[in-house]
Amino acid sequence: MDLDLGPEIARFRAGLRDWMAAHAPDGLAGLADWNTAVTAGGYRREELAAAMEHPAYAEWGRTLAAARLICPQWPQEYGGQGMDAVRAAVLNEELHRAGLPRVHRGMGESLVGPSVIVHGTPEQRARLLPRIISGDDVYCQGFSEPGHGSDLAAVETRGVVDGGEIVITGQKVWTSGAARATMMFLLCRTDPDAEKHAGLSYVLIPFTGPGVEYRPIRQMSGASEFCEDFLDGVRAPLSNVIGGLNNGWRVAMTTLGHERGGSATTAHLGFEREFWELAGTARKRGRAADPLVRQQLAAAYTGVQLMRFSGLRTLAEVAEGRPPGPEASVAKLFWSEYHKRLGEIAISIVGPDALLRPEGPGYPTSAWQNVFLSSRAGTIYSGTSEIQRNIIGERGLGLPKEPRAAG
């Protein structure tokens, strides 16, 4: 079902299709399942990484950049198209329909760039934003610390001003993409005497130079998608402090609150592909006629469709100009709990074979073992399920934070 967004958006969609047909390099669509290759289980990452080394991918990146279709939601004066969330969602839909990669600049595009646009100086915008669009700067996030995963205001990493530089010392943890990053955006404490929220600064630091060490954190799936980071006297110019000293909390709230409406109608696609693969596994193992398995698969398919229609509803609200509410927490809670259940269903379908790891060095896991093990992490990162329920209860349903005393 396609959502009718009116004639203007229909013309925009048709123009995108024509442009993609005219400009996409030959063979690019067949290199990988670009838009659904990386599911929450993550077992297609090698396929995607190999395809990104192909010359056609680099050519496509240059073509998108010339058309301002990298970071398209950024304002035109900063290299984007100023797309609203509806057009960004349509762009993502049409790229998926054509089997073409979005070429996303990761946290630089979705988190750092919007914060620099809102809080940065003209000099910072002119210097930092083009390097994100070009891919020269690849960012990872330095917010969480040991013992302070959810209490962001309790950051202990120190930032000391030394002349025209700020010197960072401390430890960060649960860092995604650290091995690929050249830069980190972090919160550090620059005024230890101020109240917790008031003494923080938001700093962009080089992540490949002296004083930086990161160590992969091995997960129970055998993968190492996160790292812990040790920062020992890392120096950055004061011009890399965004929003000014001791104003980091405000900048961080912009980072965390940035709207990602452009993925509203495509976020379910990886889960849908994964579902059909599981249905195929059930057929191959002779389990497709089992009434219990059929019931479980029907419930899983229903979950995928609920994600799809929830995304369409969010997009319709954005199109009507209504500000987002706690929908992001509802969506995050739903997909993470769904994926955990899917992993359990997959293991039950595979049966006793799920207890045996495949042969190979290290700690190899099969596709469904990986989903079962790694899906647990989805209920923890980006806000635990417990925190999401609190947000939904307090901000969505208006429930009191503490039970009222009887009488």
N, C-alpha and C positions, 0 to 999 in steps of 0.2 A: 504494500500500500504506500503510495506517495502522498505526502501532505501537500495540499493545494495552498500555496503561499502567495497567490495572486499573479497577475500578468507580468508585473515588473520582474519578479523573481524568476518566472518562467522564461522570460527573454534572457535574463542573466545566465540561467542554466543552459539554454540553447547556445549562447555565445561561448560558454566554457567548452561545451562538447565540440564545437567547430574548431576552437583554438587548439584543443588537445589533439584532435585528429590531424591538424596541420603541423604541429610542432613536436610531437613526441618522437624520440629517436626510434628507429626500427629495432625490434627485438627487446625493447626495454620491458614491455608488459610480461614477456615470457620468462624473465630471469628469476623471478621469485613471486611468492604470494605476498606482495608488498604490504597491503593494508591489514592482513590478518596473520602475518608470519610470526609475530611475537604476541603470544597469548600470556595470560597471567602465569601459566606454567612455564613459559619461556623456552620450550624445547625446539624452537625453530630459529634460534638466534644465529647459529652457524650458517644456515642457508642464507639468511638476510645479510650477514656480514660479508660473505663471499660475493653476493650480487652487487653490493655497494662498491666493490673494487673494479667493477666492469666499466670500461670507458663510456658506455651509454649512460650510466648513472651520473658521471661527472658532467657529460654534455647536457643532460636534463636539468641538473642543478644550475648550470649557467643560463639555460633558457628560462627557468623559473625566476631566477634573480633578475634577469633583464626585464621580465614582465611584472616585477614586484609581487611575485607570488610565493616568495619566501618571507615569512613573517607578514602575511597579508593583512592581519588585523592592526598592525602598527599604522600610525598616521602617515600620509604620503610624504610629509617633509622629513620623515625618519626612515624612508626606504620601503614602506609598505603600501597598501592600497586603501587603508582606512576602512576595511571591510567590517561590517557589523557581524554579530554572531550568526545571523541567519545566512548571510552570503558565505561566511566561512564554513558553515555546515554543508551548504550546497556544494562548495568547492570540494570538500572532503568526500561527499557522496559521489561526485562525478569522477574524481580520481579513482575511487574504489570501483566504480562501474567500468572504467577503462583499464583497470588493472595497473595503474601507475603509482609510483611512490609520491608521497606528500613532500618529502625533503624538509623535515622539521629540524629546527636548531635546538631542540631539547629545552632544558631549563633556561638557556639564554633567551630563547624566544618567548616562552610562556611565563617566566618568572622574573628574570633579571631585567630584560628589556622594558616591560611595562613599568617596573619600579623606577628605572632610570628616566623613563619618559615623564613620569609623574613628579619625581623628587629630585632629579638630576639638574645640574646647571647646564646652560647652553654648551659650554665647553665639554662637559661629560657626555652629553648626548652626541655631539659631533665626533668625539673620539671613540666611544665605546660601542654605539649601536651598529655602525657599519661592520665592525669586526665580528659581531654576532651573525649578521646576515651572511657574510662571506664564509663563515665557518672557521675563521682564524682563532676565535676564542670559543672554547667549549667549557661550559660551566658545570660544576657540581655544587651541592648545597652543604653548608656547614652550620646547621642549626642545632641538631641534637647532640647531647654530650652524655658521657657515662653518668647515670643517675639523674639525668634531666631530659628524658625523652619527650615527655609531654609538657613539663613545666618550662616553657621557653624563656620565661623571665628570669629563671634561675641560672642562666648562662654564667660560667666561670672563666672561660677563655679571656685572657687579658689583652688589651690594646693600649700601648703606651706611646704617646707622641714624642718623637725624637727629631727635632728640627722640622724639616719638611716631609717627614715620613711617619708612618705609624708601624709599630713593631708588635707582631702578634705572637702570643705564646699560649698554648693550651692543647686540648684534645677534643676531637669531634668523632662521632660514631654514626653507624648506619648510613654511610654515604654511598648513594647509588652512582655508578658511572665514574668513580674516582680514577680508574685506570685509564680512561679515555680523556679525562679533563685536563685542560691547560690553565683553567682559572677556577677559583672557588668564591662564592658569595657567602659571607658568614656574619654572624652576630658575635660581638665581643664586648666585654665590659671595659669601658673607658673612664668611668667615674665610679670607683668602688664605694664612695660615700653616699651616693644618691640612692633613692628608692629603686627597687628591683627593675621596674620598667624604664626608669628615667635615665639610667646610666649606661645604656647600650648604644653601640654604633654599628652600622651596616657597612661592611667593607668588602671590596673586591681585591683578592690577593692572587699573585701568581702561584700556580699549583705544581710547577715543574722545576722550581729553582731551589736554592739552598734553604735548609730548615724545614722542608716538607718531607714527611715519610708517611706512607699509607700501607696498611696491611690488610689483605683480603680476610673476610670473615666467612669461614666455611659453614654452609647451611646443612641441615640434615638431609637435603636432597643431593648433596655433593657439590652443588654449585657455589660460587662465591660472588654473588651479585652486589654485596655490600662490603664496605671497608671501614676500618677505624683509622683515623688520621692523627698524626702527631705534628704539631706546629711549634717549632723551636726558634723564636726570633725571626720569623718571616717578615720581611719588610715590603711595604707598599707605599706609594706616594699618598700624601693626604688628599690629593685630588681623586683618589679612589674611594674616599668615604662618601657614600651617597646620602643626601639629606642633611649633612652636617654632623658634627660630633654630638653624641648623646641623644640623637634623634632616631636611633635605629629601630626602636619599637614601632614607630609610626610607619617607617619604610617596610618593615617586615610584615605588618598587617596588610599593606598593599600587595606584597608578594603572595601571601597566603590567601588573600581574598580575590585574586585575579580570576575573572570569569573565563571558563574554558568551554563556552557554549558551542564552539565550532565542531566538537566531537559528539554532540548530543545524539545525532542520528547514526553514527558509525561505531560507537563504543561497543555495541553488542556483537560486532561482526566476528571478532576473534573467537568469542564464545560459541557463536553459531557454527563456525567451521569445526571447532573442537567437538561440538555435540555430534555432528554428522560423522566425524571420525570414530567417535565412541559407538554410534549406531552400527558402523561398519565392523568394528571389533566384535560387537555382540553377534552379528551375523556370521563372521568367520569362525567364531568359537561355538556356534550352534546354540546360542543363548537367546536369540531374537524371539523365539516362540514362548519363552518362559513368561508366564503371566506377571510375576513379580518384576522381572527385568523390564518388560514392556511398560508396566506402571511407573517404574523409576525413570525410564527414558521419557515417558510422556510428561512427567513432572519437570524433568530437566528442560525439555523443549518449551514447556510453558514458561519456565523461568527466563529463557532467552528471549521469548517474545515479549514478556513483561518489560525486560530491559529496553527492547526496541520501542515499544509504545510509550514507555516512560520518557525516552529521549525525544520522541515526537511531541509529547505534551510539553516538555521543557522548551523545545524549539518554538512551539506555537505561542507560549507565554512570552518568550523573548521577542517574537515577531510583533506581538501586541504591545510591546513596551513595558511589560510588567517586570519589576526587578526580581531577581532570583531570591528564593527563601532558603529553607533548609533542604531543598531538593538534592543538593550535592551530597549531603550526609545520608539521605535516604538511598541514593544511588550507590554510594560507596558501601554502605552496610549490606545492601541487597546483593551486589555482585560478588563481594568477598565471601559472604556466607553461602551464596549459591555455589561458588567455585569449590569451596571446601566440601560441600555435599556431593558435587560431581566427582571429585576425587575418590570419595568413598564408594560411589556407585561404580566407578571404573574398576576399582580394585576388586569389588565383589563380582563383577562380570569376568575379569581375567581369572579369578579363582586362585588356587594354590600356586600357580606360576608367578603370581604377584609377590611371593615371598623370596623369589630368587632374583638376584641382580644379574644383569648380562655380563659376559666376559669383557675384560678390558682393564687398562691401568687406572689407578686412582679409585674413585668410588662411582662407577658408572651406574646409571639408572635407566630403566625403560621410560618411554613417553608417559605411560599412565602412572608408574611409580613416581615420576617427577611431579606430575600434577597433584597426586595425593600428598606428597611431602611438602612441596613448595606452596600449595594453596593455603596452608596454615598461616604463612607469613602475611597473606593478604588481609587477614583479620586483625593484623597488628600494625603494619606500616600505614602511613598517611592517616593516622588516627585509628585507634583500636575500635572494635565493634562496641565496646562499652562506652567509649567517648562519643561515638556517633549516636548511640541511643540517648545519651544525655542531651546532646545538641537537639535532636529531634523532639525529645520530651519537653525541654525547656523553651526552645525558640519556636518550634513548630506547634506544639500542643499547649504551650503556656503552663506547663506543670511547675509546681514550686520546686526549688532546688533542695529543700529539706522538708521532711514531713511536718505538718503542723501539729503542735501539741494537742493532745486530747483535752476536751473541755474548754 
